[in-house]
Amino acid sequence: MNKTDKIYVAGHRGMVGSAILKRLQADGFHNFVLRTSTELDLRNQAEVNNFFESEKPDYVFLAAAKVGGILANDTYRAEFLYDNLMIQGNVIHAAYLNKVEKLMFLGSSCIYPKLAPQPLREEYLLSGKLEPTNEPYAIAKIAGIKMCDAYRSQYGCRFVSVMPTNLYGNNDNYDLHDSHVLAALIRKFHEAKIFKRHEVVVWGTGNPRREFLHADDLAEACCFLMKFYDEPGMINIGAGEDVGINELAMLIQDIVGYEGKITHDLSKPDGTPRKLLDVSKLRNLGWSPKIPLAEGIRRTYSDYITSLS
Ligand code: GFB
């Protein structure tokens, strides 16, 4: 990638896209083409084709997607399947038609079978049944990986897929119904402290384990891989260690400074028991994360407080 290359970051206002854009700007890239979802509906094929024909980007980071936590995935099953299939189908095909130099498709660790051995190696894809709460989202993401591979083998496109673990960071979604666990718990503990509530409710048993990576680390990994990785299949991007949801709750409680108790809502789903990525492929290429979890949560909490004012 040259500094003058035209780069399209799809989803640049989301947590992941905004972190990628910030990283590229810090690295000296300046020729961006960006559209909000109101300006360009990526689910609309004609709009996407017109956009690619007129802008002709050299590089594409496909970070636009319909995303959400366990309850959102389970509730809006049709939207998670339709929106994501349309977005990625339109963008990947238009990138091929318009001779994009290289495209990076961002997936998710939920593409792996629910009960696959841990840590999750790239070759475990399609080796077993998926977690039911996010099966539509996972199937859309698996289709994206296969689409990149098919366009590579049939047309010679340099399209790569990366699989990030559970993410958190600036610009996260704090809606308690739709958000992921880390953002939800920051908000719940903060509000419980401010409004002097006696308890914070954690969904499910709190026994599942998750691996968390800060969006700034993910962005750095994506920019690194855009330069140095060009293979079919996919590569995991993770922190290399996981934490129990109950432990995470206690860590956030401590950082926020809340002194009440933690209870559990067992009517809410646990989801996959564990989702720890094997990151040896990425480490062997020479990249590893920089932001420890507690430090990342402190930064995110501070960003959340700023967003309230
Ligand atoms: O972050 P989360 O929604 O995503 O939930 P998943 C992780 C775990 O935290 C689950 C528990 O066991 C939840 O039950 N949890 C506890 C909570 N309290 C809360 C809370 O207040 N809010 C939320 N949201 N969870 C999603 C997938 O799964 O992860 C997506 O549905 C995607 O497809 C994404 O892959 C990264 O890790 O379970």
Boltz pocket constraint, residues with backbone or C-beta under 6 A from the ligand:
constraints:
  - pocket:
      binder: B
      contacts: [[A, 68], [A, 69], [A, 70], [A, 71], [A, 73], [A, 108], [A, 109], [A, 110], [A, 133], [A, 134], [A, 137], [A, 138], [A, 165], [A, 166], [A, 167], [A, 176], [A, 177], [A, 178], [A, 179], [A, 180], [A, 181], [A, 182], [A, 184], [A, 185], [A, 201], [A, 202], [A, 203], [A, 204], [A, 208], [A, 210], [A, 245], [A, 268], [A, 269], [A, 270], [A, 271], [A, 272]]
      max_distance: 6.0
